[in-house]
């Protein structure tokens, strides 16, 4: 006899709600368990794919158009074309949410190269594939870490150089991230920050990094995904009168900072209270981090760049 346990997720939903998750695959809306991609798809075998994620908060997409801008820019750079217009993709995403019934959701959109014709390995002959899905909203970290802060390390693994993989294209080239994450786990940390080949701070697995130094907000300027939440943080800083800029940051800048935080679609603004052996603000979120975090979530209540979903 099996017993189903209700495990809370990001918005108070449970693992049981995953059963309601809906995907768009091969031109049809299906349960998430039926969404599929061929093992011969170059997206799987070559990581020849791009994707993006947007979240729904209280029945409204947050910054949907910014995510679509990035998704279409990524497809153009990779010469991918799913054969769908922006309006059609926008409607598919909304329909995935409507069919799931989720008011708080994590929405993925993927464009993959596809499978070449039999007897060929010519990627120009592939039919590109589009998949979308709606899941219950899940935070990057559990509640206690979102409130009290996470522990990070500076990884010994280098970020893939942008000369090889343009990090402005959202991609699945994650082995540098995966190895750094395991390194963090092995050292008792929650996550890891990666440096580039010049020793500059870049980003971490699924998020951008900010530091606060002498009242100013600083973030890496290159070899990073230009995150939509990152952009929101820079806008919020301007509204709050906090000086902010993109610049090169060395490990010593990070370790001498007054505060550190992360930005991500999967969680917004997330405080970091320890990096390596450095403890910030008595192991608690700092004042600038707290102000930015509060302003970020306030935007959700104020319908900032919101796109309502008509259920």
C-alpha positions in Angstrom: 0.0 0.0 0.0 1.4 3.4 -1.0 0.8 6.6 0.9 0.9 10.0 -0.9 2.6 12.6 1.2 1.8 16.3 0.6 5.2 18.1 0.5 4.9 21.9 0.4 6.4 23.8 -2.5 7.1 27.5 -3.2 3.6 28.9 -2.9 2.0 26.4 -0.6 1.2 23.9 -3.3 2.3 20.3 -2.9 4.0 17.6 -4.9 0.6 16.2 -5.6 0.0 19.3 -7.8 2.6 18.1 -10.2 0.0 15.7 -11.5 -1.8 18.8 -12.9 1.3 20.0 -14.8 0.7 20.5 -18.5 3.1 20.6 -21.5 2.9 21.5 -25.1 4.8 18.8 -27.1 4.7 17.9 -30.8 1.9 20.3 -31.4 -0.4 19.1 -28.6 -1.2 19.9 -25.0 -0.5 16.8 -22.9 0.2 15.9 -19.3 3.8 16.7 -18.4 4.6 12.9 -18.1 3.8 12.6 -21.8 6.0 15.4 -23.1 9.0 14.0 -24.9 12.1 14.6 -27.0 13.9 12.0 -29.2 17.2 10.6 -27.9 18.5 11.4 -31.4 17.5 15.1 -31.1 20.6 17.3 -31.4 19.3 19.2 -28.5 19.9 16.1 -26.4 23.1 14.7 -28.1 24.8 18.1 -28.8 23.1 20.5 -26.4 22.0 22.3 -29.6 19.1 24.0 -27.8 18.0 27.1 -26.1 15.3 27.7 -23.4 13.9 30.3 -21.1 11.7 30.3 -18.0 9.2 32.8 -16.8 7.1 32.7 -13.6 3.4 33.3 -13.0 2.6 35.0 -9.7 -1.0 35.3 -8.5 -2.4 34.4 -12.0 -0.1 36.9 -13.9 3.1 36.4 -15.9 5.9 38.5 -14.4 8.1 40.2 -17.1 6.8 37.9 -19.8 7.8 40.2 -22.7 11.4 40.4 -21.4 11.6 36.6 -21.3 10.2 36.4 -24.8 12.7 39.0 -26.0 15.5 36.9 -24.7 14.1 33.6 -26.0 13.7 35.0 -29.5 17.1 36.6 -29.5 18.7 33.3 -28.4 16.9 31.4 -31.2 18.1 33.9 -33.7 21.7 33.6 -32.6 21.5 29.8 -32.8 19.6 29.8 -36.1 16.6 28.0 -34.5 13.1 28.5 -35.8 10.2 26.6 -34.2 7.8 27.8 -36.9 5.7 29.8 -34.3 5.2 33.5 -34.0 5.7 35.4 -30.7 1.9 35.7 -30.3 1.5 32.0 -30.8 4.2 31.1 -28.3 2.7 33.6 -25.8 -0.7 31.9 -26.2 0.8 28.4 -25.8 2.4 29.4 -22.5 -0.8 30.9 -21.2 -2.8 27.8 -22.3 -0.3 25.5 -20.4 -1.0 27.6 -17.3 -4.8 27.7 -17.8 -5.0 23.9 -18.3 -2.9 23.3 -15.2 -5.0 25.8 -13.2 -1.8 27.0 -11.4 -2.0 30.5 -10.0 1.7 30.3 -9.0 3.8 28.6 -11.7 7.2 28.1 -13.3 6.9 28.1 -17.1 9.5 26.7 -19.4 9.9 27.2 -23.2 12.4 25.2 -25.2 13.5 25.2 -28.8 15.7 22.2 -29.8 17.5 21.5 -33.1 15.6 18.3 -33.8 16.5 15.0 -35.5 18.2 15.0 -38.9 16.8 12.9 -41.7 17.9 9.2 -41.8 21.4 8.9 -43.2 22.3 12.5 -42.5 24.0 14.5 -39.7 23.4 17.8 -41.3 21.9 20.1 -38.7 20.5 22.3 -41.5 18.1 19.5 -42.4 16.6 19.2 -38.9 13.1 20.3 -38.1 13.4 22.4 -34.9 11.2 21.4 -32.0 9.3 23.6 -29.5 8.2 22.4 -26.1 6.5 24.4 -23.3 5.4 23.4 -19.9 3.8 24.7 -16.7 4.9 23.4 -13.3 4.0 24.5 -9.7 6.3 27.3 -8.7 9.4 26.0 -6.9 12.0 28.3 -5.3 15.7 27.9 -5.8 16.2 27.3 -2.1 13.9 26.3 0.8 12.2 28.9 3.0 14.7 29.1 5.9 17.6 29.7 3.4 15.6 32.4 1.6 15.0 34.2 4.8 18.3 33.7 6.6 20.6 33.4 3.6 22.6 30.8 1.9 26.2 29.7 2.1 28.4 29.7 -1.0 31.9 28.9 -2.1 34.1 30.2 -4.8 34.5 27.2 -7.1 37.7 25.9 -8.4 36.0 25.1 -11.7 36.1 27.9 -14.3 33.1 29.2 -16.2 32.9 28.2 -19.9 34.5 31.2 -21.7 32.0 33.4 -23.6 34.3 33.1 -26.7 33.2 29.5 -26.8 29.6 29.7 -25.5 27.8 33.0 -25.5 26.3 33.1 -22.0 23.8 35.7 -23.1 22.1 32.8 -24.9 20.3 30.8 -22.3 21.8 27.3 -22.7 22.2 23.8 -21.3 26.0 23.9 -21.3 25.9 23.3 -17.5 28.8 20.8 -16.8 30.9 23.6 -15.3 27.9 24.6 -13.1 27.2 20.9 -12.2 30.7 20.2 -11.1 30.8 23.4 -9.1 27.6 22.5 -7.4 28.9 19.2 -6.4 32.0 20.9 -5.1 29.8 23.1 -3.0 27.9 20.2 -1.6 31.1 18.4 -0.7 32.2 21.5 1.3 29.0 21.8 3.2 27.8 24.8 1.1 24.5 25.5 -0.7 25.9 26.7 -4.0 29.0 28.0 -5.8 30.2 31.1 -7.7 32.3 30.6 -10.8 35.2 32.7 -12.0 36.2 33.2 -15.6 39.6 32.5 -17.2 40.8 36.0 -16.1 39.8 35.4 -12.5 36.7 37.6 -12.6 33.4 36.7 -10.9 30.7 35.5 -13.3 27.6 33.7 -12.0 26.4 30.5 -10.4 24.1 27.6 -11.2 20.9 29.4 -12.3 21.5 32.9 -10.9 23.4 36.2 -11.2 25.5 37.5 -8.3 25.4 41.0 -6.7 27.7 42.5 -4.1 27.1 45.6 -2.0 30.3 47.6 -1.3 30.3 51.1 0.4 26.6 51.6 -0.4 27.0 50.7 -4.1 25.5 47.7 -5.9 27.9 45.8 -8.2 27.5 42.9 -10.6 29.6 41.1 -13.2 29.5 42.7 -16.6 30.6 39.8 -18.8 30.5 36.1 -19.3 27.1 36.0 -17.6 23.5 35.5 -18.6 21.8 38.9 -18.7 19.1 37.8 -16.3 15.6 39.3 -16.4 15.6 39.4 -12.6 19.1 41.0 -12.7 17.6 43.7 -14.9 14.8 44.2 -12.4 17.3 44.5 -9.6 19.3 47.2 -11.5 16.0 49.1 -12.1 15.0 48.8 -8.4 18.4 50.1 -7.3 17.8 53.2 -9.5 14.4 53.7 -7.9 15.8 53.3 -4.4 18.7 55.7 -5.1 21.3 53.0 -4.7 24.3 53.5 -7.1 24.6 50.4 -9.3 26.8 49.3 -12.1 28.2 46.3 -14.0 31.9 45.9 -13.6 34.7 43.3 -13.3 34.8 41.8 -9.8 37.7 39.8 -8.4 37.4 37.2 -5.5 38.8 39.9 -3.1 36.0 42.2 -4.1 33.5 39.5 -3.2 35.2 38.6 0.1 35.5 42.2 1.2 31.9 43.2 0.3 29.4 44.4 2.9 26.6 42.2 1.5 26.1 39.6 -1.2 22.9 38.4 -2.8 21.7 36.4 -5.8 19.0 37.1 -8.4 16.9 34.5 -10.2 13.5 33.9 -11.7 13.3 30.9 -9.4 13.3 32.9 -6.2 13.8 36.6 -6.9 16.4 38.2 -4.5 18.2 35.7 -2.3 20.6 36.7 0.5 24.1 35.2 0.8 25.5 35.3 4.3 28.6 33.2 3.9 31.2 32.8 1.1 34.0 30.4 1.9 34.9 31.4 5.5 33.7 35.0 5.2 30.5 35.8 7.2 28.5 38.9 6.2 26.4 41.1 8.4 26.6 38.7 11.4 25.3 35.8 9.3 22.1 37.6 8.4 20.7 39.4 5.3 22.0 43.0 5.0 20.0 46.2 4.8 20.4 46.9 1.1 19.6 43.3 0.2 16.5 43.5 2.3 15.3 46.7 0.7 15.9 45.4 -2.8 14.2 42.1 -2.0 11.1 43.9 -0.5 10.9 46.1 -3.6 11.2 43.2 -5.9 8.2 41.3 -4.4 6.2 44.6 -4.1 6.4 44.8 -7.9 4.5 41.6 -8.1 1.7 43.1 -6.0 1.7 46.3 -8.1 1.2 44.5 -11.4 4.6 45.7 -12.6 5.0 44.4 -16.2 2.4 41.8 -15.5 0.4 39.9 -18.1 -2.9 38.5 -16.7 -3.9 35.0 -17.6 -7.6 34.5 -18.3 -8.4 31.1 -16.7 
